[in-house]
C-alpha cells in the first residue's frame, strides 16, 4: 500500500484521501518505515519524507511484542509460519482497534486482526 502511494497509483491515493477526510491521519509503524526506506530509489526520498510526514507512527510496546510472539507460536504449532514484522504490525493494529490495510491479506490469518484488502499495484 505505501509503495503504491509512492508510485502514484490512483486507487491507493483515493483510499488514503477518503480515510483522511473521515479521521485523523492513518497509522503506520517503524517497521513499515524501515521496509520502505530499505527499498526506495534515490529519486523517491523526498516523496517518502512527505508520505511519512502525513502519517502517524504508532509505537510498538511490550504488549504488541507479547501478542506477536503468541501468534507466531500458536500458528507454528499448526504448521503455519508467520513473519515477525507482519505479526508486530498486526499487533499494533489490534492494540489501536484499527483495521490493517494490506495487499497481502493471507499474511494476516489471526482472528483478532481486521484486514482490509488493498490490492497492490492498482
LINTACOR-V931936 format. One record per run of one state. SS is the DSSP state (H for helix, E for strand, L for the rest). FROM is the first residue (numbers start at 1). LEN is the number of residues. If there is no record, write none. Layout:
BEGIN
ss & from & len
SS & FROM & LEN
SS & FROM & LEN
END
This chain:
BEGIN
ss & from & len
L & 1 & 1
H & 2 & 5
L & 7 & 3
H & 10 & 13
L & 23 & 4
E & 27 & 3
H & 30 & 10
L & 40 & 2
H & 42 & 12
L & 54 & 2
E & 56 & 3
L & 59 & 3
H & 62 & 15
L & 77 & 7
H & 84 & 13
L & 97 & 3
E & 100 & 3
L & 103 & 2
H & 105 & 3
L & 108 & 7
E & 115 & 3
L & 118 & 5
END
